Amino acid sequence: MFREMRRKGQALPAAACVEILERGTSGVLALSGDEGYPYAVPISYVYHDGKLYFHCARSGHKIDAIARSDKASFCVIDQDQVIPEKYTTYFRSVIAFGRIRVLEDDAAKRAAIERLAVKYAPDDNVDNRARAIEREWKPLCMLEMVIEHMSGKQAVKLARRQQKAGEGR
């Protein structure tokens, strides 16, 4: 169902993909937009247990697109170092494909927003975090994307460096 990566030597292992999703702070969510045009939007997220969670408004382009089709992809760029003298970049990225939905269950929604809050304000205390969530609870909309397929890719030069480092052990 999902295409195989053409340049397999540049593929990242699944564990590296998960690490990138865990440490990333933003990515691009792609949905089927109006009149068949793709709709890709930069967005904050949190990854947990094979799922991605997003906070958004209760109405708008994302919600309309999800109502039309629950298929989505999400891309996170972990590294993008431009090497002008070589006309290239040393990149590392992950793309996830899956199904996305609006969380309706209050317990699931609460767990998702708490994970998101901890990720972006890790030094905040529990009471302050709870107050902030309560303040925003009524208009709060949380999305959950269950990952069905994920792949990561890195620049040839980075892949070769990893290979050499692995051989040196």
Secondary structure, 3 states (H helix, E strand, C coil): CCCCCCCHHHECCHHHHHHHHHHCCEEEEEEECHHHCEEEEEEECEEECCEEEEEECCCCHHHHHHHHCCEEEEEEEEEEEEEHHHCEEEEEEEEEEEEEEECCCHHHHHHHHHHHHHHHCCCCCHHHHHHHHHHHCCCCEEEEEEEEEEEEEECHHHHHHHHHHHHCC
